[in-house]
Amino acid sequence: MKVLVTGGSGFIGTNMLNLLIKEGYTDILNLDIKEPKEIAHNKYWHKCDILDVENLKKEIQEFKPGLVVHLAAKTGLTRANIACYAENTTGVRNMIEALKATPSVQRAIFTSTLLVCEMGYIPKHDTDYKPSTLYGESKMIGEKIVREQKDLEFSWTIIRPISIWGPWGEEPYINFFRSIKRGWYFHIGSGHYKRSLGYVENAVYSIYKLLSAPKEKVSGKTFYIADYMPADLYDMALEIKNQLKAHRIFHLPLIPVKIIARIGDILKKRGWENIPLQSFRLKNILTEYVFDMGHLREIVGDQPFTLKEGVSRTIKWLNQARKL
C-alpha cells in the first residue's frame, strides 16, 4: 500500500521513512519544504508547502496514498503570535481538504503535541485542553479542526509525541548528549526527576503499528507516543556518561540555579537571544510528568528498543554525523 508522510525530512519523519523502507514499503511519498536529511530518501521527496493547498491537493491526488502520516508542522516556542504557526492550523485544514479529495485514503494519523496542555498537567480526557504556549495553542486548534470533521471516508487518529529523542534529532536532546560528553552537564537539585520520554525508533514503530491496528481500536482516538516506562533523568544521564566514558556529573543546589534563571529572565526582557537558562526552562526541567501508556501498549505490543539501546544507537549516529 502507498504511504504518504508529510514532514518526512524532519527528525521523526526521517526515522519514519527508515522504518517504512525496512518494512518493505517502496511506494512512499515525502512532502516537505525541506530536502531530506538522509540522501537515500531523495527519491521519495517532493517539495511541497502544506500552506499551498492547490499544490498539496495535486501531489496527494496524483500519488493516491492509502495510508497517511501527517508530521509537517511549525515548531518552536518563541514565535511572536499564533499566525506564525499557520502550518499547525491552516495546514491541518488544507490536509483534510486534500485527503477528502483523494478516495484512495483509508487512514490518516495527525500529529499533535503533549503541549496542548501545560507541562505537568495530565488531561482528564482527549479534549481537556490547557495550553500555556502559542505553539501548544496552535496544536490544540489543529486537533479541533480534525475532530470537527463529519462523514469522512477515511479514519483518523491523533498522536501526541512526548519529548522524542534519538538519531537525526536536534535540540534539546542532542545538546544533552553533547554537554555530558564535554563535561558541561550538571544535575539541578537531586536530579531524580521522572518523566515520560520517547526514543524515536520506538516512537515511529508505535506510529507504524497504529497504522495497521484494527480500525475500531484507533479510529477517532488520541494516543500519547512515548516509551512505556518513564525515564529517571539522573539515571539516563549516567547511562549516557558511562557509554561516552565522560567525566563525572556534578550537582548544583536549586537556590543558586533559580537566581541564575531570574537573571536569564531579565536578560531576555532586554533583548538578549538564546539565553541558556530562564525561569520557564527551569520549570520544565524540574517538572515531573508521567503518562499512562497502557492504551498504546495494548495496540503496539513490545517496543523494539530499551533506553540503554537507544542511548547506544544515538551515540553511534552522533559519532557518524560528527555532532559530538
Secondary structure, DSSP 8 states (H G I E B T S, - for coil): --EEEETTTSHHHHHHHHHHHHTT---EEEEESS--SSGGGGGGEEE--TT-HHHHHHHHHHH--SEEEE------S--SSGGGGHHHHHHHHHHHHHHHT-TT--EEEEE--GGGB-TT---SSTT--B--SHHHHHHHHHHHHHHT--S-SSEEEEEEE-SEESTT--TTHHHHHHHHHTT--EEETT---EE--EEHHHHHHHHHHHHHS-HHHHTT-EEEES-SS-EEHHHHHHHHHHHHT----EEE-HHHHHHHHHHHHHHHHTT----S--HHHHHHHH--B----HHHHHHH-S-S--HHHHHHHHHHHHHHTT--
